[in-house]
Amino acid sequence: MVERLREISKRPIKLMEVCGTHTMAIGKSGIRTVLPAEIEFVSGPGCPVCVTADSDIDAFMELAGERRVTLVTYGDMMRVPGSAGSLAELKAEGADIRVAYSSLEALAFARGEPQKEIVFLGVGFETTAPATAHAVKSAVAEGLPNFSVYNLHKTVPLAIRALLAGDGVQIDGLILPGHVSVIIGETPYAFIAAEFGVSGAIAGFEPPEIMAAIVRLAGDINAGKPRISNIYTKAVEPEGNLVAQGMLDEVFAPGDAEWRGLGVIPGSGLEFREGFASFDAAKRFSIERREVRLDRGCSCGEILKGMIKPSDCPLFGSRCTPERPVGPCMVSSEGTCAAYYLYNDMANVDQPTQM
Ligand code: SF4
């Protein structure tokens, strides 16, 4: 595949991996090290922890701190700093903050501890949002009054649109997220090629699958024929997962959402529909989002738009490391800065050229 890439690479092209899981897989496998010099890689807004806005971090900190609820979250959120520190620091001070692997675990806490208000921190894209919707429907069926969700779920296609329409962003091709695509299918990406003339390839997460997507993108770009390809046909149906889509549509409606680096993107969030509004923790506990702009010298916003690479940030590897992260891109297991930091050594090692 590398030889094929060398044959078809005729001019410099810039590819973006939208999804944080791809970012990690590319770093871990050393794919960057075997690519022809004409192909440059940047990362996109597909790490849900990284795109969470400072305003939202402060809001859920308030829930766990001042409102004294039991906050249940995925582990990556624990060390993301807001203006008043992180959830990990709040927990060390005595707040009841628990790490879970699924929304159903949060539901089990609500079931087992009826005297406590259990709030699940709903973070993630179309991949995890159906599970949150399922948990909410289960809470309805069981009549659990002490379960709610601080809802930060977002949807990917409108973020890609905002990114491509933004100033100063020049991308030739996109590796499209595999997990999200399992749910939404191929159709929601059609605008990428049709309106922006940019190629896209839905890819799995094994190195050969990612390489196949790169070869497809390079071929399409060099041929001047933008299109959306599905290289992950073993998992992604053209129409996606209709059951999960139905679940999402029953519980949520499109709403505005703020993305770090991209600002507020109309319709890119998932709001509770009226019939499920009582599960909205922001309403239940009267949490108001306040404008927050932290000035800590972190460039995660630019990294999430593919405008710079982690090594362009003056804090990278010095003041900002996985042990002492300044921004979410260094905290998250899907973060670009963490991927570059963890696998930087690998990038300097000669890799075999046959894959
Ligand atoms: S290296 Fe740290 S401070 Fe710099 S952009 Fe990445 S997370 Fe932010």
Boltz pocket constraint, residues with backbone or C-beta under 6 A from the ligand:
constraints:
  - pocket:
      binder: B
      contacts: [[A, 296], [A, 297], [A, 298], [A, 299], [A, 300], [A, 303], [A, 310], [A, 313], [A, 314], [A, 315], [A, 316], [A, 317], [A, 320], [A, 321], [A, 325], [A, 326], [A, 327], [A, 328], [A, 329], [A, 330], [A, 331], [A, 337]]
      max_distance: 6.0
